[in-house]
Structure formats: structure tokens, C-alpha cells
């Protein structure tokens, strides 16, 4: 991995290492087989001790198509009612993020409704927190080491960065995204926008109260315990309204409802479609597949090597079951002239590349709730339109 892709990573060839999750269908299936969301409603936001966490840890597998939202939705059908409902709400949030990203694409990198909060800017001489602040040090250490942190601490970091310190949320989102094994522009951007108030209209106010409730050991050992910089709730009014995408009632791009075309010679895999149940893969278990590490994109993003290790492990696992060709370069150049089958994906990059490659066979995306004409102004409004 270091030899072939290390030069494209954040750490460089000598710093590439695996994160806390192993990639591949076998690892995803094992995680799903042991999924138990009993007490999820009570424990989902627990940070420490790690043994008491209720987070399901499914997100890296969902992000890369090793598991689908419908499969995980079904897997928890026998869980206690309150826990099942709360967990399925989180799956719906992930689906909402995909619907939103399918509609607005790269415009989701701008504020959807308002600018970020204006109070608290430049609190620490350009740094979003003091180096000795135990809660932030713990979150970033785990993120950089494992490539994953629980949702509660993602909100802490985003709020500390943008609400209290007044730093640009886009820079913070990118810094987090680069390390996440489940890094998704759809989910990560929506999470940062919700936390900072640009999408929800109300900023999430991180304070010592959350740390003492979710991870009290951090406050006990913090050098700043007697002069905590987040002792009280932040005073962070929203900035002025800005132009943004129209999120009112309108069609949401959904891709084909049935297979279009047929007879393709190879399956074109993307980072969204690495699982055995991916529709284009599942249509013919013996058909060869091809995956291209997008060199220009990776050189620009500079993702952590942990993510590329996860992808490489997933591809290695798949290669044990069917012929697989792995390439590096410009996707449209590497795959030019090939007869390709692909699964439609709700991301702008797929659409751009597919317009050039013109796959001979396109399969439907495995939606949890297939998009229709609906409003995306809020999660609650979107959910009222669902038919599940």
C-alpha cells in the first residue's frame, strides 16, 4: 500500500498505517452479525469509558457499500422498540444526507441557510482550542489514530472549532473528513452544518456540561479543569442570511428504478460500491470488476492513509471471490472504451464520470427510502414525506 499509494496520502509513504476498522466484506458481515442495539437510546452518546459506548460502528461499512442501509435497517428489527426506533432514526439521518447531497451536490460545501456564528472568533490566537484542553486532545488523538470517533465527539469538535473559536467550518470539516474511514461529503458536511447552525438555524453549544456527562474522566485529568475555557454555554448568534440552494419541494435525483442496458463485460466499482450485494456486482457473481484509485482526486484531498488501507483491504477481500483489476490514474482515461456495468451513486463525481464513460449497464442505487418530490429544508419535514 505504501509503495503504490503512499505518495497520495496525508502522512506520506512512511506514515501509512491501518485504522481501527478492517476493510472487506468478511469484516462487514461479522460486524453486522454481532450488531446489538439494545440500550442504544441510552448509551449512543456515551464517550468514556469506551466499554460503555453504545455506538454501532457500522458507518465505515455503510459508507463504502459493504453494507446497505436497508440491510442494517432489517438487522435491528427484533431490538427493543425504543432502541430500534432511535437507531433507525440515525439510519434515516444518513439517508437524508444522501438525498440532500444528491440534490445540491457541491453546493453543500456552502452555507445552506446562514453564515457560521460570528461570536467567539479568534479566541486562541488562530488555534481553535488550547493544546492542553483534554476533551479536544482526546477527540483528535482518537480521530488521527483510529480514523473514527463517536458522533457526540464529532459535534464537540465541530462546535468548538466553528461556534466558539469562529474558525471556518469548511476548513474544520475538511480536516475531519481527511481522517475519517467513514468520510462522506454527504454526512460529514451535513453534520458540521447542523452543529454550527448553517443548516438548522440553531448552533449546537458545546460546553463542559457535555463532557462531564459523557466523559467525566476527561475533566478530572484536564490541566485546565480549574480554568475551563468551555465552562459556560457559548454566546453565538447566527450570522446574516446568505444565498443558498433551494431546498423546497422538488424532485430529488434518484437514478434508475430498474436496470438500464445490459451485457456489460466488467463491473466498474467506486468507493460507494465495494460490497458483494452491490447491485452491479450481485447481478453476475462471475463478472470481472475494475476499480481505479483516482489519482488527481486523491492528490487534491490528501486523505489519511488509513482510508486507503481500508479500501485496499476491501478490494483484496473482493479479489478472493472474483477477478478484479485495480488501477491508478484518471478514472475516465483508465476506463475509456470499456464495456462497463455500474451501480448509480448519489454523488456528483459519479455522474460526471458516467457522462464520459457511458456505462452499458446501470443498476439502481439501494435506497432505504427511494427519493421522490419532497422538501429537504429540514430532516423532520423530509421524514414526514417518507413511505417506509
N, C-alpha and C positions, 0 to 999 in steps of 0.2 A: 504494500500500500504506500509506504513512504517513498519508495523508489519511483512508482508510477504516477502518484498524485500529490506527493508531499509538497511540491513547489506551489500548489494551488491553495494550500491551507493557511489558516491564520497563524499557526505555530511554525510552519516551515517543516522540511523533511525530518529534522532531528527531534521535533517535538510532537509528532503524531502518536496518539495513544487512544485506546478504546475508552468509551464512556461506561456508564452504569448499566446499559442495556445491550444485550447481544442481538444483532440483526438476524433476520431469516424467518421463514415460515414455521420451522420447528419451535423456535423460541416464542413466536407469537401464539402458536397453538397451545403451548404449555402454559403461557400466561392466561389465556382465555379459559383453559380447562380448570385452573385454580382460582378464577375470579369469584370472589365472595364479597358482596357489598353490604352484608349485614353490619349495622351500626354506621353505615356511610353517612347518613344525615347528621349524626352527632360528631363523627370523627374526621370528616372530609377536610376541615380547615386546621386540624392539628399539625403543628410543625415539629415540636420536640416533646417527648423523646421520639426518635424515628420509629421505634417499635409500636407506637400508639397511632401512627398515621393511618388515615382511612382512605387516602387517595388510591385509585385503582391501578395506576401505572400502565394504562393501555395506550396512552397518547402517541408514543413513538410508532407503535404498530398501526394505529389508525391513520397517522399522518402519511405513511408510505404504502398504504393499501394492503398491508399484510393481514389486517383485519378490517372489516367494514362496519360502519355504524349499525346497519340492520342486524349483523351477526351479534354484535355486542348487546344491542337492544334486546334481542331474543334471549341471550345467555342469562340475563338477570330476571327473567320472567317469574321465577319462583322466590325471589328475595322478599323480605318483609315489605309490606306495602309502602310505608313511609320512606324506607331506604331505596326501594325500587323507583318510586316517583322522583326522589331527589336526584338519583343517579341519572335517570332518563332525562331529567331537565338539563343536565350537563351535556348529554349527547345531543339534545336539541340545540343547545347553545353552539356546539361545534357545527351542526348542520346549518344553523342560521348564519354563522360566519362564512360558510361556503356559499350560501345563497347571496349574501352581501357582496362577497368578492367576485362572484360570477357576474353580478350586475355592474359594479363600479370599477372593478379591476384595479389598475394602478392608481386611480383617484383615491383609493382607500389610504394612500400614503399622505393625503392631506386631511386637514380637519374636516369632519363631515358636517359639523354644525357651527362650532365656535373655535376660536383660537384657544391655546392652552391657558391655564390660570396664570395671572400676572403677578400675584403676591409672592413674596419669598425669593425673588430672583437673586442670584449671586450671593447666596448665604455663606458659602465656604470658599471664597476666592477662586471660583471656577470649578471646584470639585463638588459633586452632588452630595457628598457626605464625608465626615471625618474618617480617616483611616482606622481609628480605634473604636469606631461605633460597632459593637459586637453583632447587632442584628444584621446590618448590611454586610459586614465582613463574612458572616456565616453564610448568607444567601449567595454572595458572589463566589465564595470558595466552593460551595457545592455545585453551583452552576458551571464553573470552569472545570471542575474535576469530573463531574458526572454527566454533564450535558442535560440536566433535568432538575427542576425544583417544583415543589407543590404550588398550586395556584395561589394560595394565600401569600406566599413569599414573593411571587411574581407581582402581585398587587402592591406589596410593601415597597419593592424596588422601584416600580413604575411611579408610585405616588411620591416617594422620597426624591426621585430624580426630577420629575416634572412639576409636581404640585408644590413641594417645599423649596427645592433648590431653583426652580424656574428654568431648568435646562430644557433644551428642545426635545420633546418626546420622540421625535423621529430618530434622533441620534441614539437615544436610550433603547428604543425598540430594535434598532439595528444591532446594537451591542449585545442585547439579549439573544436576538434571533441567530446571531453568528454561532452561538454555543449550543443552542437547543437541538437535541436529537429529534424533537417533535416540531422543529421550527417550521411554521406555516405563516405566510403573509396574511392569510385569511384570519386565523385565530389570534396570532400574536398582535397584529395591528388592532384588531377589534378589542382585545384585552387592554392594550395600552390606551386606546381612545376612551374606553369605558372608564378606566381608572382615573385618567386625567380630566374627564368631563367633556372632551371634544365631541364625543358621540352621544353621551347620555344626558348632557345638560347639568350634571352634578358631579363634582370631583370627589374621588374617594380619599378621605382624610386619614392618612396613616399617622399613628401616634403610639406612644409607649403602651397604651391600653391593650392594643392588639398583641404586642409582643408578650406582655405579662400573662395574657390569656392563652395564647397559642404556643409560646416557647419561653416560659418563665426563667429557665436556666440561662438564657442569653442575657437577661437583665442582671441576674445575680453576679455574673462574671464580667460584666462590661466595665471598662475603665471609666466610662462616662456616666455611671449609674447615678452619681450624686449631682451631675450637671447635664442631664439627658437633653439632647437637642430636639427630641420629639416628645417631650413631656406632655405637652398640651396639643389639642387639635389645631391643625393649621388654619389660618385665615386666608382662604384662596378663592376670591371671587373669579368667575369666568371672565375671559376677555370678551371683546366685542364680537358680534356675529360676523361670519365671513361666508363667502360664496362656497357652495359645496354641491355634490351630486344631488339630483332629485331622487329622493328615496320614497316618494309616494307610490300609490298603487300603479303598477306597471308590470309587464312580463319580466320574469327572471330567466336568463338563459339556462336551458336545461339539457341541451344535447338531444340526440335521437331517442325516441321511446322504444324503438326496435332496431335490430341490426340493419345497417345500411351497407349494401355491397356484399362482397364475398370472394372466396377463393384466393385470399392473400397468402403469400409464401412465408412471411415472417411476422412475428408479433413485435411491434415497437413498444418497448417498455419505457415508462417515465418514472420519476421519483414518487408519483402518486399511485403507481400501479405495479407493485412488486410482489403481490400475493398470488397464491395458487388460484384463489377464487376471483381474481380479476377477470372480468367477462371475456376479454380478448384471449387471455391465456386459457381459461377454462373451456372455451369453445372447441379447442383441439389440443389435448394434452401432449401430443407428439410434435406439434408445430414448433420449429426453432424460434428463438427470441433474440432480440438485439437491444442493447442498452448503450447509450452514449453519455459519457461524462462530458457535460457541456463546458468546454474549456474557457471560452470567453466569459460566460456567466460566473463560473467558479472563481476565475481570476478577479472579477469585479467584486464578488461578495466576500471572498476570503472567509469562508466558513471554517469552523474548527475541524481539525482532522477527525474528531470523534464522530461527526456526522458522516464523513466519507468512509470511515471504518465500518459504521453501521450499514451503509449502503453496500459496501464491498462484501460484508458478511451475508447480507440478504441475497446478493447476486450469486455468491458462492453456494449458498444453500439451494437456490433455484437450479443452478447448473448441475446439481447432483440428480435432478429429475428430468431435465430436458436439455437439448442442445441450446447453448447460449453464447452469443458473441458480445464481447464488451469492448467498446471503443472509446477514444478520447478525441475531442475536436469540436468543430462546429456541427451541430446536430443536422442541420439541413444539408450540409455538404457530405457528411459521413453516410447519410441515408438516402442520398439522391438516387433516383432511378429504381428504387426497390419497391417490390410489391408488399405493402405493409398492412397488417391488421392492428388496430389500436382501440383502446377504450377512451372515449371522450372524457376530458377532465375540465373541471370548473376553474381553470386558471388561465390568465391571458397568454402566457407563454405557449401553452399547448395550442391554442387557436392560431397564433402567429406561425408556428412551425407547421401545423397541419395544413394551413393555407398554401404553403410551399410544397410540402411532401405529398399532399393529396392521397391519404391512405385509401387503399382499395376496399377496406372493410372497417367500419366504425361501429363500435359496440356502445350500448347505453352505460352511463355512469350509475353505480349502485347507490342511488339516493336513499336516505332514510325517509325523506318526505319530498317527492318529486316537485320541483318548483312549478308554480302557476303564476297567474297575475295576482300580485299581492303587494302590500306595503312593507318596506324594510326600514321604516322610520324608527321602529323600536322592536326589541325581541318580543315583548308582550303582544304588540299589535300583530306581528308576523305569526306568532303562535296561535292566535285566535283563528287564523285562516287555515290552519293545518287540518288534514284529514288523515289521521293515523289510526 
